[in-house]
Amino acid sequence: MRLVKRVRPLKALMTGFWGLTLMAGVVGCSGQPAAKPPPPPREVEALTLAPSQTRDTGEYLGSLISRQSVNVVPQVAGYVRRIHVTPGQKVEAGTTLLEVDARQETAALENAEAQRTSAQAGLELAKQTRERTEALYKEGLVSAQELERARSQSETAEAAARAASAQVSQRQVQLQYYAVRAPFAGTVGDVLVRMGDYVGATTPLTSVAQADALEVSVSVPSERARSLQPNTLIELLDATGKVVLTSNIFFIAPQADPRTQLVEIKAAFRNTAGLRPNELVRARMVYSTRNALQVPALAVVRQSGQPFAFVVQDKEGKTVVERRPIKLGPLGEQSYVVESGLREGDRIAVSSLQLLRDGAPVKVKPPPPAVVGADAPGATGGSTGGSR
């Protein structure tokens, strides 16, 4: 038989009460737990500010124009007999592009040449008759009237011969128009006619453009155009922002467009980048160049639209950061131009910005070892400030 020991409820309650009282006494005698030590200063990378060259620029959309471009039209009417070129073909000056049926004009030229031959034969006969009449007149065998008639016939034949020669020259020039030629060396555009088409003096045949020398036309705001001077630098950029061509402007429109208030400028350059006429490109105007402080874009924090920078300072034997409001200028490729708020020689934090607070202690990391061909972290270089 198993015996079960029964515990009275009152006795169990008193035992738990005295146990809790004993534990409270022990805790009260031990005091409060020790405070946690402050966290170590956060390591940050710092950049010392120094003036560097910056440019006041503006980026716009430009249009390329061929310095030599022409739409080819015939000077005569007729049916297209032969096409000698294909679209995109490069041709030299004087190359025959196509021919218009010139059989009728060729027949007219042959007729004119026959008339000239007949006139020259008549002139020779008139000259011989005049010479004989003058010899007979000296011997008294013909009258003065007959001599005058011979001289008149000779002069008439001479004039007829000159008219026939002029008619031949006119037909020869007219016949040349039936062969449409390239006015200068360039690239043939789309051929708009086909064999057998009837063309007139206003029918467009094709185009010839010279892409070796191009112009870029850019429209800039009138207030920015006031600071432009001839020979101002302009850069053409590719899709990634890389400079592909540079030139200097040679033309500034004397008046602004009355509707858009934009001023047209032009620059010419040698096309070494394979650009094409009528192509739209990114163009960057360099208005001025100056020395200014610059901060990396990643070193700027914003609060309610106000930009700040964390300046590393030594206070009371500690290195801390101060959140300082700054005024920024235009944004370049990787940096902002600093208009106010920072001075030359200031050190700014360029890492761990989201974890920093005003007055927080920091530890500046030593700069990494220099690597040939690589820039130091946070280096601003000579960035370009972009503005319109």
MIKEMAR-36031 format. One record per atom (N, C-alpha, C, O, CB): residue in three letters; y, z, x. Coordinates in steps of 0.2 Angstrom, whole numbers, plus 5000, padded with zeros to 4 digits. Each point is the difference from the previous one (the first is absolute). Glycine has a CB too. Layout:
N
ALAYZX...
# end
This chain:
388
MET499450005004MET500650004996MET500650005004MET500150045005MET499350024986ARG501149895008ARG500650005004ARG500650044997ARG500150004994ARG499649895010LEU500650155000LEU500550044997LEU500749975001LEU500249975006LEU499150134997VAL501149904992VAL500749975000VAL500550055000VAL500050054996VAL499649854998LYS500850105012LYS500650055000LYS500649984996LYS500249955001LYS499350095010ARG500750014985ARG500649984995ARG500650035003ARG500050065003ARG499249944987VAL501349965011VAL500750025002VAL500450014994VAL500149964996VAL499849985015ARG500450124990ARG500550024994ARG500649965001ARG500349995005ARG499250124994PRO500849864995PRO500649965001PRO500650045003PRO500449975003PRO499249964987LEU500550135008LEU500650035003LEU499950015007LEU500549995004LEU499650074985LYS499349955014LYS500050015007LYS500149945004LYS500350005005LYS498950094992ALA500649855000ALA500149935003ALA500849995000ALA500249975005ALA498649994991LEU501550064999LEU500749984999LEU500450045006LEU500549985003LEU499450004985MET499950095012MET500450045005MET499849975007MET500550015005MET499450094988THR499549885009THR499949975006THR500449945002THR500250005006THR498650054993GLY501349914997GLY500449945001GLY500750015001GLY500449975004GLY498849974989PHE501150125003PHE500750015001PHE500150035006PHE500549985004PHE499550054984TRP499650025015TRP500150035006TRP499949945006TRP500350015005TRP499350104991GLY500049845003GLY499949955005GLY500749965001GLY500249985005GLY498650014992LEU501549994997LEU500649965000LEU500650045003LEU500449985004LEU499249964986THR500450135009THR500550045003THR499950005007THR500550005004THR499650074986LEU499349945013LEU499950005007LEU500249945003LEU500350005006LEU498850074992MET500849874999MET500249935003MET500850005000MET500249975005MET498749984991ALA501450074999ALA500750005000ALA500350045005ALA500549985003ALA499550004985GLY499750085013GLY500350045006GLY499949975006GLY500550005005GLY499350104989VAL499749865008VAL499949975006VAL500549955001VAL500249995006VAL498650034993VAL501349934996VAL500549955001VAL500750035001VAL500349975004VAL499049964988GLY500950125004GLY500650035001GLY500150035007GLY500649995003GLY499550034985CYS499450005015CYS500150035007CYS500149945005CYS500350015005CYS499050094991SER500449845003SER500049955005SER500649965000SER500149975005SER498750024993GLY501750024997GLY500749965000GLY499949934998GLY499449984999GLY501050105010GLN500249884991GLN500049934998GLN499749955006GLN500050025006GLN501050014987PRO498749915005PRO499749965005PRO500649975005PRO500549994998PRO498549984994ALA500850015014ALA500549975005ALA500249944997ALA499749964998ALA499750105012ALA501349924992ALA500349944998ALA499849945004ALA499850015006ALA501250054990LYS498949885001LYS499849945004LYS500549985005LYS500650014999LYS498749954992PRO500550025015PRO500549975005PRO500349944998PRO499749964997PRO499750105012PRO501349934993PRO500349934998PRO499749945003PRO499750015005PRO501450054994PRO498949894998PRO499749945002PRO500349975007PRO500650015000PRO499049964988PRO500050005016PRO500449975006PRO500449954999PRO500049964994PRO499050075012PRO501549964998PRO500549944999PRO499649934999PRO499549995004PRO501450085003ARG499449894989ARG499649944999ARG500249955005ARG500649995002ARG499450034986GLU499649945015GLU500149955005GLU500349944997GLU499749974995GLU499450085012VAL501449924995VAL500449944998VAL500149965006VAL500150025006VAL500450044984GLU499649885009GLU500349955004GLU500749994999GLU500250004995GLU498749945006ALA501550065005ALA500750004999ALA500349945004ALA499749975005ALA500350154994LEU500549854999LEU500449945003LEU500750025001LEU500350024996LEU498949904998THR501050075012THR500750015002THR500449944999THR499849945002THR499850145007LEU500949934987LEU500449944998LEU500549985006LEU500350045003LEU499750004985ALA500149895012ALA500449975005ALA500249934997ALA499749974997ALA499750095013PRO501349934992PRO500249934997PRO499649945002PRO499850005006PRO501450054994SER498749914996SER499749935001SER500349954996SER500450014996SER498550055007GLN501049885000GLN500349944996GLN499849994993GLN499449994999GLN500749965013THR500350044984THR499849984993THR500449944998THR500649995002THR499150134995ARG500149854998ARG500349944997ARG500250014993ARG499550024996ARG499949915013ASP501150054989ASP500249994993ASP499849934997ASP500349955002ASP500750144999THR498549914995THR499749944998THR500049994992THR500150054997THR499249955014GLY500649944987GLY499849994993GLY499549954999GLY500049955004GLY501250084993GLU498349984999GLU499549954999GLU500149964993GLU500150034995GLU499150045012TYR500749864994TYR500249964994TYR499449955000TYR499649995004TYR501750034996LEU498849944994LEU499549944999LEU500449945002LEU500549984997LEU498850084994GLY500449905014GLY500349945002GLY499649944998GLY499450004999GLY501150065011SER499949884990SER499749944999SER500049955005SER500649995003SER499750034985LEU499249955014LEU500049955006LEU500249934998LEU499849984995LEU499350095011ILE501349904998ILE500349934998ILE499949965006ILE500250025006ILE500750034986SER498849895007SER500049955006SER500749985002SER500349984995SER498549995001ARG501350025010ARG500649985002ARG500149924999ARG500549975000ARG499650135008GLN499349874992GLN499949934999GLN499549994994GLN499450005002GLN501049975010SER499850014982SER499549994995SER500349954995SER500650004999SER499050125002VAL500049834997VAL500349954996VAL499449984995VAL499450005001VAL501449965008ASN499550024985ASN499549974995ASN500149935000ASN500549975000ASN499650134992VAL499349865009VAL500049935002VAL500049964993VAL499650014996VAL499850015015VAL501149944988VAL500049954995VAL500149935002VAL500349995006VAL500250104987PRO499249865004PRO500149935002PRO500749984999PRO500450024995PRO498449965003GLN501449975006GLN500649964999GLN500049944996GLN500549964998GLN499950095012VAL499049934988VAL499849944996VAL499550024995VAL499750054999VAL500649875011ALA499750034985ALA499550014994ALA499449955002ALA500149955002ALA500850084990GLY498549995005GLY499449965001GLY499450054999GLY500050054999GLY500649875009TYR498850044993TYR499450045000TYR499850025007TYR500049975005TYR499749964985VAL500050135010VAL499750035006VAL499449965002VAL499550004997VAL500950125000ARG499749855009ARG499449965003ARG499650045005ARG499449985000ARG501349924998ARG499550145005ARG499650045005ARG500350065002ARG500650015000ARG499049885005ILE500050174996ILE500250065002ILE499750025007ILE499450005000ILE500750044987HIS500349975017HIS499850015007HIS499950075002HIS499750025006HIS500849884997VAL499750154993VAL499950075003VAL499750044994VAL499949984995VAL501150015012THR498850084995THR499750044996THR500450075000THR500450015004THR498549944998PRO501150094992PRO500450065000PRO499850055006PRO499450005002PRO500749994985GLY500450035016GLY499950055006GLY500049975006GLY499950035005GLY499550044987GLN500649865009GLN500049965006GLN500650015004GLN500649994997GLN498649934998LYS500850095011LYS500650005005LYS500149935002LYS499649965002LYS500150165002VAL500949864995VAL500249935002VAL500650005005VAL500450055000VAL499249914988GLU500549995015GLU500649995004GLU500649964997GLU499849974995GLU499450045015ALA501450004993ALA500549964997ALA499949934999ALA499849975006ALA501050114998GLY499349884991GLY499949934999GLY499349984998GLY499849944999GLY501050055009THR498750064991THR499349994998THR500049974993THR500450034995THR499250065012THR500149864991THR499949974993THR499650054996THR499550015001THR500649875004LEU500250144990LEU499750044995LEU499649964995LEU499450024998LEU501550075003LEU499549864996LEU499649964995LEU500449934999LEU500650005003LEU499050104991GLU500149865003GLU500349934999GLU500149984993GLU499550014996GLU500049965015VAL501050004987VAL500149974993VAL499949935001VAL500249975005VAL500650124992ASP498949884998ASP499949935000ASP500649965001ASP500550004996ASP498650024996ALA500949945014ALA500649965002ALA499849935000ALA500449965004ALA500050145003ARG499249874990ARG499849935000ARG500649964997ARG500249955003ARG498650084996GLN501550004996GLN500649964997GLN500650005005GLN500349955001GLN499350084987GLU500550025015GLU500550015005GLU499949965006GLU500449965004GLU499950154992THR499049885006THR499849965006THR500149934999THR500349965004THR498950124999ALA500749904990ALA500149934998ALA500849985001ALA500249955002ALA498750054990ALA501550055005ALA500749995000ALA500250005008ALA500549965001ALA499650104988LEU499649975015LEU500250005007LEU499949935003LEU500449975004LEU499450164997GLU499649854997GLU499849935003GLU500549954997GLU500149955004GLU498750084997ASN501449974993ASN500449964997ASN500750005004ASN500349955001ASN499150064988ALA500850055012ALA500750015004ALA499949975007ALA500549975002ALA499850134991GLU499149915010GLU500049975007GLU500049924999GLU500249975005GLU499150134999ALA500449874991ALA500049934999ALA500749974999ALA500249955003ALA498650064993GLN501650035000GLN500749984999GLN500450015006GLN500449965001GLN499550074987ARG499950025016ARG500450005007ARG499849945004ARG500549985003ARG499550154996THR499449855001THR499849955004THR500349934998THR500349965004THR498650104998SER501249934991SER500349944998SER500750015001SER500349945002SER498950054989ALA501250075009ALA500750005001ALA500149995008ALA500549975001ALA499650114989GLN499549945014GLN500149995007GLN499949925002GLN500349975004GLN499350154998ALA499949854994ALA499949935001ALA500749964998ALA500249955003ALA498550064996GLY501550014995GLY500649974997GLY500650015005GLY500549965001GLY499150064987LEU500450045015LEU500650025005LEU499949955006LEU500549985002LEU499650144994GLU499349875007GLU500049965005GLU500249934999GLU500349965004GLU498750115000LEU500849904990LEU500249934998LEU500850004999LEU500349955002LEU498650034992ALA501450075003ALA500750004999ALA500450005007ALA500549975001ALA499350094988LYS499949985016LYS500350005006LYS500049935004LYS500549985003LYS499250144998GLN499749854998GLN499949935003GLN500549954997GLN500349965003GLN498550075000THR501249984990THR500549954997THR500750015002THR500449965001THR498850044989ARG501050065011ARG500750025002ARG500149975007ARG500649985001ARG499450134991GLU499549905012GLU500149985007GLU500149925000GLU500549985004GLU498950125001ARG500249874991ARG500149925000ARG500649984997ARG500349955002ARG498550044997THR501450044996THR500649994996THR500650015005THR500549965000THR499050074989GLU500550025015GLU500650025004GLU500049945006GLU500549985002GLU499450154996ALA499549855004ALA500049955005ALA500349934997ALA500349965004ALA498750105002LEU500849924988LEU500249944997LEU500750004998LEU500449955001LEU498550044995TYR501450075003TYR500750014998TYR500449995006TYR500649975000TYR499150114991LYS500149945015LYS500449995006LYS500049925002LYS500549985003LYS499150145001GLU499949854994GLU500049925001GLU500349974994GLU500149935001GLU498950085006GLY501350024988GLY500349974995GLY499649974995GLY500249954996GLY500750045011LEU498450034993LEU499649964995LEU499950044993LEU499749974996LEU499749995014VAL500850104990VAL500050044994VAL500750034998VAL500450015005VAL498350014997SER501449994992SER500650034998SER500050075001SER499550045001SER500749874991ALA500450125008ALA500150075000ALA499750044994ALA499750065001ALA501349925006GLN499049994988GLN499750034994GLN499250015001GLN499750054998GLN501249904995GLU498850005010GLU499350005001GLU499850065005GLU499550035000GLU500449854998LEU500650135007LEU499950055005LEU500050074997LEU499650045002LEU500949885007GLU500050094987GLU500150064996GLU499450024996GLU499850054999GLU501449935001ARG498549964997ARG499550014995ARG499450035005ARG499650044998ARG500849874993ALA499550065014ALA499450025005ALA500150075002ALA499550045001ALA500449845003ARG500750144998ARG500150075002ARG499950054995ARG499750055001ARG501149915007SER499450024986SER499950044994SER499250014998SER499850064999SER501349914997GLN498649985005GLN499250004999GLN499750045005GLN499550044998GLN500549854996SER500250115012SER499750045005SER500250074999SER499550055001SER500649865007GLU500550114990GLU500150074999GLU499750034994GLU499750065000GLU501449925005THR498849984990THR499650024994THR499350015002THR499750054997THR501049884995ALA499050025012ALA499350015002ALA499950075004ALA499550035000ALA500349845000GLU500750145004GLU500050065004GLU500050064996GLU499650055001GLU500949895008ALA499950064986ALA500050064995ALA499450014996ALA499750054999ALA501549935000ALA498549964999ALA499450004997ALA499450035004ALA499650044998ALA500849864995ALA499650085013ALA499550035005ALA500150085001ALA499550035000ALA500549855006ARG500650144994ARG500150075001ARG499850044994ARG499750055000ARG501249935007ALA499249994987ALA499850034994ALA499250004999ALA499850054998ALA501349914997ALA498649995007ALA499350005000ALA499750055005ALA499550034998ALA500549854999SER500350135009SER499850055004SER500150074997SER499550045001SER500749885009ALA500350094987ALA500250074997ALA499550014995ALA499750064999ALA501549935003GLN498649964994GLN499550014994GLN499350025003GLN499750044997GLN500949874996VAL499250065013VAL499450025003VAL500050075002VAL499550034999VAL500449855005SER500750145000SER500050075002SER500050054994SER499750055000SER501049915010GLN499650024984GLN500050044995GLN499350014997GLN499750054998GLN501449924999ARG498549975003ARG499350004997ARG499650045005ARG499550044998ARG500749854996GLN499950115012GLN499650045005GLN500150074999GLN499550045001GLN500649865007VAL500550124991VAL500250074999VAL499650034994VAL499750055000VAL501449945006GLN499049974989GLN499750014993GLN499350015001GLN499750044996GLN501249904998LEU498850025010LEU499250005000LEU499850065004LEU499450034998LEU500649855002GLN500450155004GLN499850065004GLN500050064995GLN499650055001GLN500949915009TYR499850044984TYR500050054995TYR499450014997TYR499850054997TYR501449935001TYR498449965002TYR499350014997TYR499550045004TYR499550014997TYR500849874997ALA499850135012ALA499650055004ALA500450065000ALA500550015004ALA499049905003VAL500350144990VAL500350075000VAL499850045006VAL499450015001VAL500649994986ARG500550025017ARG499850035006ARG500350075000ARG500450024997ARG499649875009ALA499750154999ALA500250075001ALA500750005004ALA500049975005ALA498850074995PRO501750004997PRO500650005003PRO500050045007PRO500549995004PRO500149994985PHE499050065011PHE499950055006PHE499350025001PHE499650004995PHE501750045004ALA498649995006ALA499350035001ALA499950064996ALA500550045000ALA499549925012GLY499450054985GLY499950064996GLY499349994996GLY499649975003GLY501650044995THR498850034997THR499350014996THR500149974994THR500550014996THR499250095010VAL499849864992VAL500149964993VAL499850054995VAL499550045000VAL500249855005GLY500750114989GLY499850044994GLY499549974996GLY499649955002GLY501550104999ASP498949974993ASP499549974995ASP500249924998ASP500649994999ASP499250134996VAL499849845005VAL500149934999VAL500049994992VAL499450014997VAL500149955014LEU501050034986LEU500150004992LEU499849944997LEU500049994994LEU500950095008VAL499049865002VAL499849944997VAL499349975002VAL499750035005VAL501549944994ARG498649984998ARG499349985001ARG500149925001ARG500549974998ARG498950124996MET500049885009MET500049935000MET500149974994MET499750014995MET499650005015GLY501249944989GLY500149964994GLY500550034996GLY500249974995GLY498749995005ASP501450105001ASP500550034996ASP500749965001ASP500149975006ASP499350144995TYR500949884994TYR500749975000TYR500550055002TYR500150054996TYR499649864996VAL500750085013VAL500550055002VAL500749965000VAL500149945000VAL499150125007GLY501349984992GLY500749985000GLY500450045005GLY499750045004GLY500249934984ALA500750025012ALA500550035005ALA500050074999ALA500350045004ALA500449864997THR499150134993THR500150074999THR499350045000THR499950064998THR501249924996THR498449985007THR499350035000THR499850045006THR500049975005THR499749934988PRO500250165006PRO499850045006PRO499349985003PRO499550004996PRO501250105000LEU499249895010LEU499449985003LEU499650065004LEU499550014998LEU501049875003THR499950155003THR499750065004THR500650035003THR500649994998THR498349955004SER500950115002SER500650035004SER499750015007SER499550005002SER500950064988VAL500149955015VAL499950015007VAL500450065002VAL500650004999VAL499249885003ALA499950175001ALA500450065002ALA499850025007ALA499449985002ALA500650064986GLN500549985015GLN499950025007GLN499950085001GLN500550034998GLN500149875006ALA498850134997ALA499950075000ALA500150035007ALA500050065001ALA499249924990ASP501049985014ASP500150035007ASP500650045000ASP500050055004ASP499449855001ALA501150084992ALA500750045000ALA500150024992ALA500149954996ALA500449995015LEU499650124988LEU500150024993LEU500650055000LEU500250025005LEU498549974993GLU501550024996GLU500650044998GLU499750054995GLU499649994996GLU501349935007VAL499350144998VAL499950064995VAL500650014996VAL500650025003VAL498550035004SER500949954987SER500650024996SER499850074996SER499550014997SER500849875001VAL500250175003VAL499950064998VAL500750024996VAL500549985002VAL498750055008SER500750014984SER500650024996SER500050075001SER499550044999SER500449874993VAL500750125011VAL500150075001VAL500550034995VAL500549964998VAL499150025014PRO500450084987PRO500650034996PRO500749995003PRO500050005006PRO499250084990SER501349915000SER500649985003SER500350065004SER500449985005SER499849954985GLU499750135008GLU500250065004GLU499750005007GLU500350025005GLU499950044985ARG499249925011ARG499650005006ARG500349935004ARG500050005006ARG499050074990ALA501149885001ALA500249945003ALA500750015004ALA500149965004ALA499349974987ARG501050125007ARG500650015003ARG500050025007ARG500449985005ARG500150054984SER498950005013SER499950025007SER499749955004SER499850015006SER500150104990LEU499949835001LEU499649955004LEU500549965004LEU500549984998LEU498650014993GLN500649995015GLN500449955005GLN499549955002GLN499450015000GLN501450085004PRO499549854998PRO499649955002PRO499650025006PRO500250055004PRO500649874993ASN498650065004ASN499550025005ASN499750074999ASN499750035004ASN500949915004THR499550094985THR499650064998THR499349985000THR499749954998THR501250094996LEU498750015009LEU499249995001LEU499750004993LEU500250054996LEU499850005015ILE499549914988ILE499650004994ILE499349995002ILE499849965005ILE501149994988GLU498650085004GLU499350005002GLU499649984993GLU500250024995GLU500050075014LEU499349874993LEU499549984994LEU499450045001LEU499750005006LEU500849884994LEU499350154995LEU499450045000LEU499449974997LEU500149964995LEU500650145005ASP498749925002ASP499449984996ASP499850054995ASP500450054999ASP499249895011ALA499850054987ALA499950054994ALA499950075003ALA500050044995ALA499449864999THR500450115012THR499950075002THR500650035003THR500050065003THR498949915000GLY501749994997GLY500650035003GLY500149985007GLY500550025003GLY499550074989LYS499649875011LYS500149985007LYS500549955001LYS500049954996LYS498850085006VAL501649975003VAL500549955001VAL499649945003VAL499750005005VAL501250084997VAL499249864995VAL499749945002VAL500549955003VAL499949965005VAL499350054986LEU501549995007LEU500549965003LEU500650044999LEU500250044996LEU499249855001THR501150095008THR500750035000THR500549955001THR499849955004THR499750165001SER501149904993SER500549955001SER500750034998SER500050064999SER499249854998ASN501350055004ASN500750034998ASN500349964995ASN499949944999ASN500250105012ILE500249994984ILE500349964995ILE500649965002ILE500450025005ILE499350074987PHE500449855005PHE500549965002PHE500549984994PHE500549975001PHE498749985008PHE500650074985PHE500449994994PHE500050064996PHE499550034998PHE500249845002ILE500950144998ILE500250054995ILE500449974994ILE500549985002ILE499450125007ALA499849904985ALA500449974995ALA500750034999ALA500150065000ALA498849924994PRO501649985005PRO500750024999PRO500150044994PRO500550044999PRO499949875008GLN499250084988GLN500150044994GLN499350024997GLN499549975001GLN501549964997ALA499050124998ALA499450034997ALA499949964993ALA500449974997ALA499850145008ASP499149894993ASP499849974994ASP500350044994ASP500050065000ASP498949905005PRO501550014991PRO500350044994PRO499650034996PRO500250054997PRO500749875004ARG498450064998ARG499650044996ARG499650055003ARG500050064997ARG499949844997THR499950095012THR499650055003THR500350055005THR499850055002THR499349874997GLN501550065003GLN500450035005GLN499750015007GLN500050045003GLN500550024988LEU499149885010LEU499650005007LEU500349955004LEU500349954997LEU498750094997VAL501049975013VAL500349955004VAL499449975004VAL499650035003VAL501550044998GLU498949864999GLU499549965004GLU500150005007GLU500649995002GLU499249944988ILE499750085014ILE500149995008ILE499449965002ILE499550004996ILE501050115005LYS499649865004LYS499449955003LYS499950015007LYS500550025004LYS499849904987ALA499150075012ALA499950005007ALA499549955001ALA499549984996ALA500750145005ALA499849855005ALA499549945002ALA499650035006ALA500250045004ALA500649874992PHE498650065004PHE499550025005PHE499549955001PHE499949964995PHE500350165002ARG499549885009ARG499449965001ARG499450034997ARG499850055001ARG500749915010ASN499150004985ASN499450024996ASN499450005005ASN499749955001ASN500850014988THR499450105014THR499450015004THR499550044997THR499550025003THR501249975007ALA499450034983ALA499550044997ALA499649964994ALA499750044996ALA501150065007GLY499349844997GLY499749964995GLY500250014993GLY499649994995GLY499450025012LEU501750014992LEU500350004993LEU500149944997LEU500049945004LEU500550175000ARG499649884990ARG500149944996ARG500750004996ARG500250064998ARG498549935001PRO501649965000PRO500649994996PRO499950034993PRO499449994997PRO501049915010ASN500150134990ASN500050034993ASN499550065000ASN499950024994ASN500349865001GLU499650145010GLU499650075000GLU500550065000GLU500550005003GLU498549945004LEU500750114989LEU500450065000LEU499850055005LEU499350015000LEU500849974987VAL500350055016VAL499850045006VAL500450075000VAL500650004996VAL499149905011ARG500150154996ARG500450065001ARG500450005006ARG499849985005ARG499350084990ALA501649955003ALA500549995005ALA500350075001ALA500250034995ALA500049855003ARG499950145008ARG500450075002ARG500649985004ARG500049985005ARG498950084995MET501749974997MET500649995003MET500150065004MET499950064998MET500649874993VAL499850065015VAL500150065005VAL500850015000VAL500349965003VAL498650025004TYR501450064989TYR500750014999TYR500350035006TYR500549985002TYR499350034986SER499950045015SER500350045006SER499450045003SER499550014998SER501650004996THR499150015012THR499550045005THR500450065002THR500649995003THR498749905000ARG500450174997ARG500350065003ARG499550055002ARG499449994998ARG501649994994ASN499250075011ASN499650055002ASN500050064995ASN500650024998ASN499549955014ALA499450064986ALA500050054995ALA499350045000ALA499549985003ALA501249954990LEU499350135005LEU499450044999LEU499649974995LEU500249984995LEU500450125009GLN498749914997GLN499549974995GLN499550065000GLN499850035005GLN500449844997VAL499550134992VAL499450054999VAL499549964997VAL500149954995VAL500650155003PRO498649915003PRO499549974997PRO500050014993PRO500250064997PRO499149955013ALA500549944986ALA500050014993ALA499550054997ALA500150044995ALA500249845004LEU499250145005LEU499550054998LEU500250075002LEU499750054998LEU499449875004ALA501550085002ALA500350075001ALA500550024995ALA500350055001ALA499549935011VAL500349984983VAL500550024995VAL499650034994VAL499649964997VAL501249955007VAL499550144993VAL499750034994VAL500650004995VAL500650005002VAL498550075004ARG500749924987ARG500550004995ARG499950054995ARG499450024998ARG500749865004GLN500450154995GLN500050044995GLN500649994995GLN500650005002GLN498850095005SER500449894987SER500549984995SER500549945003SER500650004998SER499450124997GLY499749845008GLY500449945003GLY500350015006GLY500349965003GLY499850014986GLN500050105014GLN500350015006GLN499550005006GLN499550045000GLN501450034993PRO499349895012PRO499550005006PRO500250065004PRO500550025001PRO499449854999PHE499550165003PHE500150055005PHE499549985006PHE499649965000PHE500650134991ALA500049955015ALA499650005006ALA499950075002ALA500450045000ALA500049845003PHE499050135000PHE499950075003PHE500149995007PHE499749975004PHE499450054988VAL501550025010VAL500250015007VAL499750065003VAL500050054998VAL501149894999VAL498650045009VAL499750065004VAL500550035004VAL500449975004VAL498549974996GLN501250134999GLN500450045004GLN499750065002GLN499550034998GLN501449934995ASP499450075012ASP499850075003ASP500550054998ASP500650005001ASP498949945009LYS500250114986LYS500450054997LYS499750075002LYS499450014998LYS501149924993GLU499850125012GLU499850065001GLU499350005004GLU499550044998GLU501150004992GLY499449925015GLY499349995003GLY499549974997GLY499450005002GLY500950105003LYS499849874989LYS499549964996LYS500249934999LYS500649985000LYS499050134995THR499949855005THR500149934998THR499949994993THR499450014997THR500349955014VAL500850024985VAL500049994993VAL500349934998VAL500349975004VAL499850164994VAL499749854996VAL500349944997VAL500650024995VAL499950044996VAL499049905006GLU501650024998GLU500550004995GLU500049944996GLU500149955003GLU500650135005ARG499349934985ARG500149944996ARG500749984999ARG500450044997ARG498550004997ARG501349915009ARG500749985000ARG500149934996ARG499649955001ARG500550115010PRO500449944984PRO500149944997PRO500449955004PRO500450025004PRO499750054986ILE499749875009ILE500249945004ILE500349954996ILE499849994994ILE499450045015LYS501249924993LYS500249944997LYS499749945004LYS500149995006LYS501050074989LEU498549905001LEU499749955003LEU500349934999LEU500449994995LEU498650075003GLY501049905007GLY500249934999GLY499549954998GLY499550024997GLY501350015012PRO499249914993PRO499549954998PRO499350025003PRO500050025006PRO500949894993LEU498650064998LEU499350015002LEU499849945004LEU500149944998LEU499650134992GLY500149945016GLY499749955004GLY499349995000GLY499750014994GLY501250015014GLU498849954997GLU499349994999GLU499650065000GLU499550014996GLU500649895010GLN500150164997GLN499650065000GLN500550065000GLN499750065000GLN499349885006SER501650054995SER500550065000SER500649994996SER500249944998SER499450075014TYR500750054987TYR500650004996TYR500650015005TYR499950035005TYR499650024985VAL501149925009VAL500650015004VAL500350074997VAL500050014994VAL500249865009VAL499950175001VAL500350074998VAL500849995001VAL500349995005VAL498750084999GLU501349944990GLU500750005000GLU500450075001GLU500550005003GLU499449904989SER499850155006SER500250075001SER499550054999SER499549984997SER501649985000GLY499050105006GLY499550054999GLY499650025006GLY499750055001GLY500249924987LEU500049985017LEU499750015006LEU500449985006LEU500449964999LEU498550024995ARG501050055012ARG500349995006ARG499649975005ARG499450025000ARG501450074997GLU499449885008GLU499649985006GLU499850065003GLU500350055001GLU500449855001GLY498650105000GLY499750065003GLY499650044995GLY499650045003GLY501349965006ASP499250004985ASP499650044995ASP499349985000ASP499849945001ASP501250074992ARG498650045006ARG499349995000ARG499850004992ARG500150054997ARG499649995015ILE499949914986ILE499850004993ILE499250005000ILE499749975004ILE501449984992ALA498650094999ALA499349994999ALA499849944997ALA500349974995ALA499750155004VAL499549855003VAL499749934998VAL499350014997VAL499749954999VAL501149995009SER498950124992SER499350014997SER500050064996SER500450055001SER499149895009SER500050074985SER499950054996SER500650024996SER500150064999SER499149985010LEU501249914989LEU500650024996LEU499950034993LEU500450044998LEU500149865008GLN498950084991GLN499950034994GLN499850075000GLN500050044995GLN499649855001LEU500250145010LEU499850075001LEU500650045002LEU499950065001LEU498949905001LEU501750015000LEU500650045003LEU500550034995LEU500149974994LEU499849965016ARG500450124991ARG500550034996ARG500650025004ARG499950015007ARG499250044985ASP501549965005ASP500650025004ASP499950065003ASP499850054997ASP500949894995GLY499450075015GLY499950065004GLY499350015002GLY499950055003GLY501149994991ALA498549925005ALA499350015002ALA500050005007ALA500249955003ALA499450014986PRO500050085014PRO499850005007PRO499649945002PRO499549994996PRO500750135005VAL499949855004VAL499649945002VAL499950005008VAL500350045003VAL500149894987LYS499150035012LYS499849995007LYS500049935001LYS499649964997LYS499750155004VAL501149875004VAL500149925001VAL499449985005VAL499950035005VAL501449984994LYS498449944998LYS499449975004LYS500349975006LYS500549975000LYS498850024990PRO500450025016PRO500249965006PRO499949924999PRO499549984996PRO500250125011PRO500749864995PRO499949934999PRO499449975003PRO499850035006PRO501449964994PRO498549974997PRO499349975003PRO500249965006PRO500549985001PRO499050014988PRO500050005015PRO500149965007PRO500249934998PRO499749974995PRO499450115011ALA501349904998ALA500349934999ALA499449955001ALA499650015005ALA501550024999VAL498949924992VAL499549955000VAL500449935001VAL500449984997VAL498850084996VAL500649905012VAL500349945002VAL499949954994VAL499549994997VAL500350035015GLY500849964985GLY500049954995GLY500050034993GLY500049974995GLY499449965012ALA500750144993ALA500050034993ALA500650045000ALA500350035005ALA498549984994ASP501550004995ASP500650044999ASP499850074998ASP499550014997ASP501149894999ALA499950155006ALA499850074998ALA500150004992ALA500349974997ALA500150075014PRO499250024986PRO500050014993PRO500750014998PRO500450045003PRO498450004997GLY501449934995GLY500750014997GLY500549965003GLY500650014998GLY499050104999ALA500349855008ALA500549975003ALA500349954996ALA499749964996ALA499850055014THR501249984990THR500449964995THR500149935003THR500149964996THR500450154999GLY499549895011GLY500149935003GLY500749984998GLY500550045000GLY498349934999GLY501349965000GLY500749984998GLY499949974993GLY500049945000GLY500350045012SER499650064983SER499949974994SER500649964997SER500550015002SER498750094996THR500649874997THR500549954997THR500250034993THR499550014996THR500149895010GLY501050124993GLY500250034993GLY500149944995GLY500449965002GLY500150145004GLY499149904989GLY500149954995GLY500450024994GLY499950054997GLY499049905006SER501650014995SER500550014995SER500249944997SER500049955003SER500350165002ARG499949894989ARG500349944996ARG500850015000ARG500349964997ARG498650024997
# end
